Amino acid sequence: MTLTPSALTHRLLLTLTLPVRAQSLVERVSVRTLVAAATDSGLSHQVELVLGRQLGQAGDLQLTKVATVVLDAPLQPMQPAQGGASILVLIYLDWREPRMMSSAQLAALQVLLHGYFSRGLASEWEKIVPDSPLVMRLSVSRLELKLDLKGHDWGQEACVHYVVQTDVEKGWMGEIEAWYDKEHMPGLAAVPGCRSAQRLINHDSGPRSYACYDLASADVLTSTPWMAVRGTAWSSMARPHFVNPQRWVMRKL
C-alpha cells in the first residue's frame, strides 16, 4: 500500500515478529512490562523528541492491548536452530486525543522502537538460545478509528483478540464501509461473548481496512449467532470484494 504523508492517528499499531522459540520469552518478559518501563529507560523523552511534542503526565500515549499468535509462515532470514514458524505480537498504543502524524515521524519512531524492543528482549533470548542472535522484525502503523462499538458483554474480561485485515476491490470501498458500519459490526458486537468491535483504517503497512474484536473465547467465532451475522445476503455480496484478506485469532496477554 502507499504510505500516507500525513494521517489522523488514534492508535499506533506495533507489530513484532519473533522466532517461535521466543514464545516463552514473550510469556516471561511481558511486552507490557517493557512498555511500562519506557519512562524509566528514557524512551518517553526520545519519543517526545521524535514527535516534536511533550507527552502529558496524564498519559497522552497509553498501552491498551497486547495480543499474540503463532504463525505458520517462516520469519526470514531465519537461523536453522530457530525453527520455521514465528510469533506475531500486536501492541496497541492509543492517543488520548487523536493527532496528525507525518510519515517522517513514523519512520523515526519505528527506528527508535525497534532498538528499544531489541535491547529489551535480547538478554532474555540469550538465556533461551545462547548460540544464536535474536531475529526480530517490528513495524509501526498509524491507525485511524472509524467505528468503536461496545459489545454484548462489554466490560467483562476478553481472552481472545480477533483481527481481520483486507484491502478492497477498486470502486467497492464505500459499499464495504457501509456494510461494516450498518450491518456487520453492529451485528457481531451484539453476539454473546463479544466484548467490543472496532473498525480502523491502516495508513501504512498491511491491508488498509483493519477490523478487530475482543471476545470471551475462540468459540464465539463458530457460535450460531456469529455465523448468522456472517451469513447475511449483504455479507455474501460484500466479502468477494475483499483483496488479500488476513485473519488472526490471537490470545490476549
C-alpha positions in Angstrom: 0.0 0.0 0.0 1.0 3.6 -0.5 2.4 5.4 2.6 0.1 8.4 3.6 2.3 11.5 4.0 0.3 12.8 7.0 -2.6 11.0 8.7 -5.0 11.4 11.6 -3.9 8.9 14.2 -5.9 7.5 17.0 -3.7 4.4 17.6 -0.2 3.3 16.9 0.0 -0.4 15.9 3.3 -2.1 16.7 3.7 -5.4 15.0 6.5 -7.6 16.4 7.5 -10.8 14.6 9.8 -13.1 16.6 11.1 -16.7 16.2 8.7 -19.3 17.5 11.2 -20.3 20.2 10.6 -16.8 21.7 7.2 -18.0 23.0 8.5 -18.5 26.5 10.3 -15.1 26.2 7.1 -13.4 25.4 5.4 -15.0 28.3 8.2 -14.4 30.8 9.3 -10.9 29.7 5.9 -9.4 29.1 5.7 -6.8 26.5 3.5 -4.9 28.9 6.5 -4.8 31.3 8.8 -3.4 28.6 6.3 -0.6 27.7 5.7 0.2 31.4 9.4 0.5 31.9 9.7 3.0 29.0 9.7 6.1 31.2 12.5 4.8 33.4 14.6 3.9 30.4 14.2 7.4 28.9 12.2 6.2 25.9 9.3 8.6 26.6 11.7 11.6 26.3 13.1 10.2 23.0 9.6 9.7 21.7 8.8 13.3 22.6 11.8 14.5 20.5 10.7 12.4 17.5 7.1 13.7 17.7 8.0 17.3 18.5 5.5 17.2 21.3 5.7 16.7 25.1 3.8 13.7 26.4 1.5 14.8 29.2 1.7 13.3 32.6 -1.9 12.2 32.2 -0.7 9.7 29.7 -1.2 11.0 26.2 0.0 7.7 24.7 -1.3 4.7 26.6 -0.8 1.0 26.1 -4.3 -0.5 25.6 -3.7 -4.1 24.3 -1.2 -6.8 23.7 -2.1 -10.0 21.8 0.0 -12.8 20.3 -0.4 -15.8 17.9 1.9 -18.4 16.4 2.1 -18.1 12.6 2.8 -20.9 10.1 4.8 -18.6 7.8 8.5 -18.5 8.5 10.4 -15.5 9.7 13.1 -14.5 7.2 16.0 -14.5 7.5 15.8 -17.5 9.9 18.5 -19.3 11.7 18.2 -23.1 11.3 18.1 -23.6 15.0 15.1 -21.3 15.4 12.6 -23.4 13.5 10.2 -22.5 10.7 7.3 -20.7 12.4 7.2 -17.3 14.0 5.3 -15.5 16.7 3.3 -12.4 15.9 2.8 -9.9 18.8 0.4 -6.9 18.3 0.8 -3.9 20.6 -1.7 -1.0 20.6 -0.7 2.4 21.9 -3.7 4.8 21.8 -3.5 8.6 21.9 -5.7 10.1 24.5 -6.7 12.6 21.8 -6.2 11.9 18.1 -3.4 13.8 16.3 -1.9 14.2 12.9 1.4 12.3 12.4 3.7 12.6 9.4 5.4 9.7 7.6 8.8 11.1 8.7 7.7 11.0 12.3 6.5 7.4 11.8 9.8 6.3 10.3 11.9 7.8 13.1 9.6 6.3 15.7 9.9 2.9 14.1 13.7 3.0 14.3 13.6 4.1 17.9 11.1 1.5 19.0 12.9 -1.3 17.1 16.1 -0.5 19.0 14.2 -0.4 22.3 12.5 -3.8 21.9 15.6 -5.4 20.5 17.6 -4.4 23.5 14.8 -5.3 26.0 14.3 -8.8 24.6 17.9 -9.8 23.6 19.3 -10.5 27.1 16.4 -12.9 27.8 16.7 -14.5 24.4 20.4 -15.3 25.1 19.2 -17.4 28.1 17.0 -19.5 25.7 19.2 -19.7 22.7 22.7 -18.7 23.7 24.3 -19.7 20.4 22.1 -17.6 18.0 21.2 -13.9 17.9 17.6 -12.8 18.2 16.0 -12.2 14.8 13.1 -9.7 15.1 11.0 -7.5 12.9 9.0 -4.5 14.0 6.7 -2.3 12.0 4.7 0.7 13.3 1.5 1.8 11.6 -0.9 4.8 12.1 -4.5 3.6 12.7 -7.5 5.9 12.3 -10.5 4.9 14.3 -13.8 4.9 12.3 -16.2 2.8 14.4 -16.0 1.8 18.1 -18.8 -0.4 19.5 -19.4 -1.8 22.9 -20.2 -5.5 22.7 -22.9 -7.6 24.2 -20.6 -8.4 27.1 -18.8 -5.0 27.3 -16.7 -4.7 30.5 -16.1 -8.4 31.0 -12.7 -10.0 30.6 -11.7 -10.9 27.0 -9.3 -13.7 26.3 -9.2 -13.6 22.5 -8.5 -10.7 20.1 -9.7 -11.3 16.6 -8.3 -9.3 13.7 -9.5 -9.1 10.1 -7.4 -7.0 7.7 -8.2 -6.6 4.0 -7.8 -4.3 1.0 -10.9 -3.7 -1.1 -11.5 -4.1 -4.8 -11.4 -0.8 -6.6 -14.7 1.0 -6.5 -16.1 -1.0 -3.6 -14.7 0.8 -0.6 -17.9 2.8 0.0 -20.1 -0.3 -0.1 -17.8 -2.3 2.2 -17.7 0.5 4.7 -21.5 0.9 4.7 -21.8 -2.9 5.2 -19.3 -2.8 8.1 -20.9 0.2 9.8 -24.6 -0.5 9.3 -24.8 -4.3 9.5 -21.7 -6.4 10.0 -20.0 -4.8 13.0 -23.2 -3.9 15.0 -24.4 -7.5 14.4 -21.2 -9.1 15.6 -20.9 -6.7 18.6 -24.4 -7.9 19.7 -23.3 -11.6 19.7 -23.0 -13.1 23.3 -19.3 -13.3 24.1 -18.3 -10.2 22.1 -16.8 -7.5 24.4 -16.0 -4.9 21.7 -15.8 -4.3 18.0 -13.7 -1.6 16.2 -13.1 -0.6 12.6 -9.9 1.3 11.7 -8.0 2.5 8.7 -4.4 1.4 8.4 -2.5 4.3 6.8 0.8 2.4 6.5 1.7 -1.3 6.5 -0.6 -4.2 5.6 -4.2 -4.1 4.2 -6.0 -0.7 4.6 -9.1 -2.0 6.3 -8.5 -3.1 9.9 -11.3 -4.6 12.0 -10.8 -6.1 15.5 -12.9 -7.7 18.1 -12.4 -8.7 21.8 -14.0 -12.0 22.6 -14.6 -14.2 25.6 -13.1 -17.2 23.7 -12.5 -18.5 20.2 -15.7 -20.5 20.5 -17.6 -17.2 19.8 -16.3 -17.3 16.2 -18.2 -20.5 15.5 -21.3 -19.8 17.6 -24.7 -19.8 15.9 -25.3 -16.1 16.4 -21.9 -15.1 15.0 -22.3 -17.4 11.9 -25.8 -15.9 11.3 -24.3 -12.4 11.1 -21.6 -13.6 8.7 -24.2 -15.4 6.6 -26.5 -12.5 5.5 -27.2 -11.6 1.9 -25.2 -8.3 2.2 -22.3 -10.3 3.6 -22.3 -12.6 0.7 -22.3 -9.7 -1.7 -19.5 -7.8 0.2 -17.0 -10.4 1.1 -16.0 -11.5 -2.5 -14.6 -7.9 -3.0 -12.0 -8.3 -0.3 -8.5 -8.3 -1.6 -5.7 -10.2 0.2 -7.7 -10.7 3.4 -5.8 -11.7 6.6 -7.4 -13.1 9.7 -5.7 -13.7 13.1 -7.3 -15.3 16.2 -4.9 -14.1 18.9 -4.5 -14.6 22.6 -4.6 -11.5 24.7 -1.6 -11.1 27.1 
